[in-house]
Amino acid sequence: MQKFLLPLQKFFLAGLLLAAVHSSAWAQRGNPDVAYAGQSIDQMISTFMAEQGISGMAVAIVQAPYITRVTGYGLGDVASRRLSASNTLFDIGQMANAYLAVAVLQLVEANKLGLDDAVSRFVPGAPAGLTVGQAIRGGNASSQWLAPLVAQASGQSAEDHIRVNQIERLGLKHTVFGSALPSLAWEKDARPHSAFLKTPALINPGEPATGYAASGAVAMPAGLRIYASALDVSLWDVGLAGEILVASPALRKWIYSAPEGAVSSGPWYFPGHKGLMVTTGDSAGFSSLLSRFTDASELLCVTLLANKEGVDLTQLARRIAGAYDARLGPPLVTARLRVQQSPFTVKETMGRLEKVLRARGNAIIAHINHARAAQDAGLQLAPTEELLFGNPAAGTPLMQANPAAVIALPLRAAAWEKDGAVWLTAVDPVAIAAEQGIKDQGALVFKRRADIDSALREAVAAP
């Protein structure tokens, strides 16, 4: 009897452990205390907008199947003082390629295309040997062939195919193409608004935001453009989760996972967190991001839209995700650092970062392998490496303002592995200036931060 009970007890305990893990994974859902490192989402976004000089943003959060947050911030148009609201339309830039990829897969399902078909069979002038599958997975380099491919295979324009098979199928009310903007109903020059008092359609209207280039000038869009509200991007995102848009599980798996040895699949990038896929846009005065945590224990997605071009939304998106579930955000110890998750090993990540920093005029003072040093001391340490780097043109003014700033220079970047994840971090020049009481070098330290952010992104980007 005892021999029988022992395995049974082990089975029972294993079941309790599994249940506890599942319960803890879902414990955050519904928690009204939504913050990361003591900052609410509103605080994170308002600070981010001020630092980046962004006039208008929108955010939406999916906790499937629910959309639990849709919020506009700031101004959709500076000149007219139109607000950024829940229905404000932003140009999603290269994220449109994700919609085009879905359109192509729908045609594959309809047996009008095959993944191994040559694109040139349908589109004259396409590169010889480029297959349909390669055109989807090739990213921006091959995305130019997707719209004509959809048009030739479907017999209708890419816009019409997406409108019927994605926008209308999902009932999206605030997703339009750039060509349709002139026909939208909204008060273009009203100050203040008044027509909404008589016309219900103008209550919380789907107004297009105005995009601003990095210089502050108004940017003019060109080519196939999709304008969408943050809510509609999130509704489309939920549509990706099941068979509403692409019925075949095999095709969904094909596009929503990276090929062997790769970290991207067409418009989607895979940072290294299991089930996380990210697509971004950056053009025509707008920046956009959709991050999808698709693991069954997480099911959280973040949509961020901004009406300024050239904005890195990746770090903000991860911190917002961490506000809802600590497992999804960067480690809290990185709250005052610049941070990216890397899909590569620590060694490859730091090798890539060193190459990027050198190419941008930084001197590499030291490259320290802490795991190797620990091994030499008879100790064990997970892969951990550090770079000391600097540029006198950026560091000297800080020491001139306060000689004590030397203690924080040269700058440091580090990568480590923990729980199967590789994190790449760097110190924040803005934080260093604040800690040293340096108030007259704002332009320099914000530019230096932007340079570091760009270097970190390039170091973890798809080859």
N, C-alpha and C positions, 0 to 999 in steps of 0.2 A: 504493500500500500504506500509506503514511504517513497519507494522508487517511482511510483506513479505520480505522487503529489509534487515531487521536486520539479519535473519538467513542466507540470501544470502551473506551478508557482512562477517559474521563469517566464512562461508564456503570458501569464496574467500581468507580471511586472513589466514585460516588454510592451504589452498593450497600454498599460497606464502611462508609460514613458512616451509612447507614440501619441497618445491623446493629449498629454501635457504639452508636447511640442506643437501639435496642431492648435491647441487652445491658445498658447502664447503667441503663435503666429497671427491669430485673428483678434487678439485682445485689444490691439490698437484701434480696430475699426469701431467707429462711433465715439471715440474718445474726444470730447470737445477741447481738450487741452492740446492744441496743435501748435508746436513750437520746436525749433531746432536751436540748440545752444543758447536757450533763453530768449530767442527772438521769435516773434510771431511772423506769420507769412506776410502780413501787411508791413511790418517793420523791415523785413528782408527786402521786399519789393520797393518800398519808398526809398530806402537807403541806396539800393542798386540803381534806381532811376536817377537819383541825385548825382551819384558818382559817375554814371555813364552819360549824363545829359540827355536822357530820354524824356520826351514829352508825354507819350502815351503807351500804356501796356494793357494787356488782358491776360488773365490766367484762368484755367479750368482744370479741375481735378476729377479724375475718374476713380472710383472705388467700385469696380464692376459688380453688378450692372448699374450702379448709381453714379450720377454726376453730382458730387457733393459740394462743389464750389465753382462759381462762375463770377468773376469780378473784373471790372474795368478800373483802371487807374490813370489819372491825369487827363491829358487832352489828346483827342484824336486829330485835331487840327489846331495849330497854334494861332493862326491869324483870325479865325472865326470863333475861337474859344469853344469849339464843339468838344464835348466830353468823350472820353473812351468809356464805353459801356458794354453791357453783356452782349449786345447785338452788333457792335462795331466790327466792320470788316477790315481785315489786314491782308495784305499780299503775302502769301506763304512761300513765295520764291521757289527754290529748288525742291521744297517738300511736294510740289505738284508732281514730281517724278514718281512719288509713291502712289499717287492716284493713277498715273499712266501705267505703272507696273501692274496695278490691280486690273486695269482695263485689258492689258495684254493677256494676263492669266485668265480672265473671263473668256477671251477669245480662244485660248488654248482649251478651256473646258468645253467650249462650243464646237471644238474640232475644226476651227477655222485657221488655227495656227498650231505649230508644234514647236516645242522648245529647241529642237535640233534643226528646225528649218532655217535656211539661209535668209537673212533679212533682204538681201538683194533680189530674191525671188518676188518680193512684194514691193520693194522700194528701190527704184533705179538709182544708181549712184552710191548705194550703201557699200561699205568695204567688203571686198571678197573674203569669204570665210567667216564673217560675223554672223553668228546664229541668233535666233530670237532670245534664247536663254542668256547668251553673252551680252546682248543689248540691254536686258533687264539688269543683270548683275554687274555690268561694267561701270556703273556710277555715272557721274556727270559727263565723262568722256564719250559715252555711247548713248546717252539719254536723248540726244538730238534725233535719233532714229525712231523713238517710241511713238511720238504723235503721228508721223506719216505711216508708221506700221499699223497703228490702230485704224487709221482712216482707210488704208488700202484693204485690210483684212475684213473690216466691218461694213464698208460701203457708206459710212457716215463720218463726219469729222470727229476728231478726238474729243472736242468739246461736247458734241451731241452724244457721243457714246458715254462719256463720264456723267453727263447730266442725267441720262435715262437710267443707266445701270448702277450709279452710285448715289448721286444727289437725290434723285426722285425716289429711288428704291428705299433709301433711308429716311426720306421725308425731311431733308435738310432745307431749312427756310432761309438760311443766311450764308449760303455758299454760292458764289457766282463767278463767272469769268470776267476778265478785264473788259472784254468787248461789250458786256452787259451793263457796265457801270452807268452809262448815260441814261439808261432806262429806269434806274432805281428811283423810288419815291422817297425823297428826303428834302428837308429845307436847306438849300445850299447856302443861302446868304442871310438867313434869318438871325437877327440879333435884337432881342431874344427870340426864341422859337415861339410861334403862336398858332400855326396851322394845325398842330396836334389837338387843339381845343375843338376842332370841327372834324378832323379826319382821323379815325381810329388807327389807320395804318401808319401814322406818323408818331404814335406813342412808342417810345423806345425803338426808334427806327434802325434799320440796317444801313447805317451811314458808312461809307468807306473812309478809313483813316487816311491822312496825308502822310506819305513817306518822306523821310529826311535823310539825305546823305550824311556822311561823317562830318562834312564841312558845315552842315546846317542848311544847305540849299535843298530845295524841293527836288526829289528824284522822280524821273519820268519812267514808267514801266515800259517794257517792250516784250514782244513774243507772247507765248501761251502763258497767261497769268490766271491763277486762282485766288480769289479773295474769299476769306471765310472768317466767321466769328470764332472765338475760342470754344464756345459751346458746340458749334458745328464740327470743328476739328475733333472734339472729344466724342461726339456722336459717331462720326466716321471711324474713329479709333475703336469704339466698342463694336462697330460692325465688322472690323477685322478679326475679332476674337473667335467668331463662329463661322457658320456657313452662309451668312446673309450675302456677303460679297463674293467670296470664293468658296464654293461648296466642297471641293476636294481637299481632304486633310493632307494628302501628299503634296499638293501644290502649295498649300499654306506653309507647310513645313519647309518646302523648297525655298521660298522667298524670305521666310521669317527666321532663318537660321543661316549662319555663315558657312560657306563651303569649307571643306577640310583645309586647315592651314591658313584660312583667311579670317579677317575681323570685320568684313563688311559684305553686304549682299545688296547691290544696287544702291538705292537711296538710304538703306538702313545700315547703321554702325552698331557693333556689339562690343561694349566697353570691357566686358569680362565678368560682370555679375550675371549669374545664371538667369536666363529669361529676359534680360534687359536689352531692348533695342531702341535706338535713337535715330530720328531723322531731323534734319535742320534745313533752314533756308536763310539766305543772306543776299539780297539784291533789291534794286529799285527803291532804296530807302527804307527797307523793312528787314527785320530779323525774326526768325521763328524757330520753334523747337517743339517736338513731340517725343517724349520718352515713355516707353511702355514696359512696365514690370509685369511680364506675362506668366511667371511661375504661379501655379495654382494656389500657393500659400501667400501670395502677395497681391496680385491683381490691382495695381495702382498705376495710374498714368498721369503725366503732367504735361499740359499744353501751355506754352508761353509765347506770346506775340508782342512785338515791339515795333513802333513806327520810326526806328532809326536803323540805318544800315551798319553792318560790321560789328554787331554786338555779340559777344560770347555769352550765351545763355546756359551753358552746360553746368557750370558750378552752382548757379542759382537753382536750377532745376533739381539737382541732386540734394541740395539742402532743403528745398521744399518737400521733396519726397521723404527726407529724413524727419521732417516735422510730423508726418503722418505715421511713419514706421521707422524706428531708429535703425533697423537692419538695412534700410534702403539708402540712407544718407551716408556721407563720408564719416569716418571715425570722428567722434567729438573732439579728439585731441587735435584735429586739423582745423578747428573752427576759425582760428586766426591766421591760417595759412592759405596759400593758393593750392588747389588740389584737383587731381584728375585720377580716375581709376584707369589702370592700364590693362589691356588684353595680353600683354607680353610678359615675359619673365622679368625679374628685377634687373638681371644683367643686361638683357636686350633693351629694356626701357631706359636705363641709365646711359647705355652706349648711344642710343638714339638722341637722348637729351643733350649729351656732351657734344655730339656732332652738330645739333641745331644751335646750341649756344655759341660754339666756335664760329659757325657760319655767320652769326649775327654780331660778331665783333667782341665777344666776351673772352676774357682770359680765364682759363681753367687753372686755378691755383692748386687744387688737389682733388683726387678721386680716391675715396676711401672705401674699401670693402670691409665693413664691420664684421660680417660673418666670418671672413677669413682670419681677421685679427682675433676674434673670439676663439676660433679653432686653434690658433697658435698658442692661445693661453689655456688650452684644455677645456674650453667651454663650448656650449652649443648656442647658436643663434640662427633664427630663420634668415633667409637671404635679405640683407640690408646693406644698401650702399648710399654714399653721400658725395655730393659735389660741392666744392667751394669755388665760386666764380665771381667775376666782377668786371666792371668797366670804369676806369678812373673818371671818365667824363660824367658818369652818373653818380658815382660814390663821393667824389671830392667835394661837390657843393654841400653835401650833407655834413661832412666833417668840418667844412668852413663855417657852417651855421652853428654846429655844436660839436666840438672835438670829441665828446664822449660817444658820438655816433660810431666811432671806430670800433667799439665793442661789438656792434652788430654787423660789421663788414669784415671780409667780403660776404656776399650773399651766399645762402646755402640752399641746396635742393637735395632731396632724399627720396629713396624708394624703398619700400619694404613689403614683405609678404606676410599676411596674417589670415588664417582661416581660408586659405585658398585664393585670397584676393590680393592683387598687387596695387598699391597706392603710390602715386607720384606726387610729391609736394614741394613747395618752395616757400621761403619766407616772403612776407608781404612788405614791400617798400613803403606803402602807405602807413601800415601799422608801425613800422620802424620809425618813421618821421613823427608820428603821434607820440610814441613812447619817449622819444628824445626831445619832445617839445619844439620840433622844427615846424614852423608855420608858414614860412615864406618860400617853400619849394614844392607847392602843391602840384603844379603842372609837371614838374620833373618826376615826382614819385608816382603820380598816376600814369604817366607815360611808361615809366619803368615797370609798373605793375602790369600794364597792358602788354608790354613786350614779353614779360615772364609768362603771362597767361597764354599768349600765342605760342611761345616755345613749348610749354607743357602740352598744349593741344596737338602741336605738330609731332611731338615725341610719341604720343599714344595713338596717332591717326593711322588709318589704313595705309599700307605702303603704296 
